[in-house]
């Protein structure tokens, strides 16, 4: 299980680095809320956001557009 957690943390960290080169802002548009991932010292943390909340990939957040996230201009 630790290996899987570390693998996910590594992937999330790499994704955050890749996105930080071209940081984008995303807004949650789902009435049910949206999930986003962020890498922490202890691994990857999943956080639930409410409709209207905005996150930035430049701050390390990893979002899935099919989960209700829309890119903000």
C-alpha positions as CSV (number, residue, x, y, z in Angstrom):
1,X,0.0,0.0,0.0
2,X,2.9,2.4,0.8
3,X,4.3,1.8,-2.7
4,X,1.0,2.7,-4.3
5,X,0.7,5.8,-2.1
6,X,4.2,6.9,-3.1
7,X,3.6,6.2,-6.7
8,X,0.5,8.4,-6.7
9,X,2.3,11.1,-4.8
10,X,5.1,11.0,-7.4
11,X,2.6,11.2,-10.3
12,X,0.8,14.1,-8.6
13,X,4.0,15.9,-8.0
14,X,5.2,15.5,-11.5
15,X,1.8,16.7,-12.8
16,X,2.0,19.7,-10.6
17,X,5.5,20.6,-11.9
18,X,4.3,20.1,-15.5
19,X,1.2,22.3,-14.9
20,X,3.2,25.0,-13.0
21,X,5.1,25.8,-16.2
22,X,1.7,26.7,-17.7
23,X,-0.4,27.4,-14.7
24,X,-4.2,27.6,-15.2
25,X,-7.1,28.5,-13.0
26,X,-10.1,26.2,-12.7
27,X,-13.6,26.8,-11.3
28,X,-15.8,24.2,-9.9
29,X,-19.1,24.2,-11.8
30,X,-20.7,21.0,-10.4
31,X,-23.7,21.3,-7.9
32,X,-22.3,18.2,-6.2
33,X,-18.8,19.9,-5.7
34,X,-15.5,18.9,-7.2
35,X,-12.4,17.0,-6.0
36,X,-8.8,18.2,-6.5
37,X,-5.5,16.6,-5.5
38,X,-2.6,18.3,-3.9
39,X,0.8,16.8,-3.0
40,X,1.8,17.1,0.6
41,X,4.8,15.9,2.7
42,X,2.7,12.9,3.7
43,X,1.5,12.0,0.2
44,X,-1.4,13.1,-1.9
45,X,-4.4,14.7,-0.3
46,X,-7.8,14.8,-2.0
47,X,-9.9,17.9,-1.2
48,X,-13.6,18.5,-1.9
49,X,-14.5,22.0,-3.2
50,X,-17.9,23.7,-3.5
51,X,-19.4,25.0,-6.7
52,X,-17.9,28.4,-7.5
53,X,-14.5,27.7,-5.8
54,X,-11.4,28.3,-7.9
55,X,-8.0,26.6,-7.7
56,X,-4.8,27.1,-9.6
57,X,-2.5,24.5,-11.0
58,X,0.3,26.9,-10.3
59,X,-0.3,26.3,-6.6
60,X,0.1,22.6,-7.0
61,X,-3.5,21.6,-7.4
62,X,-4.3,18.8,-9.9
63,X,-7.9,18.8,-11.3
64,X,-9.9,16.6,-13.6
65,X,-12.1,18.6,-16.0
66,X,-14.5,15.7,-16.2
67,X,-15.1,16.1,-12.4
68,X,-16.8,19.5,-13.0
69,X,-13.8,21.8,-13.3
70,X,-13.9,24.4,-16.0
71,X,-10.9,26.4,-17.1
72,X,-11.1,30.1,-16.2
73,X,-9.8,32.7,-18.7
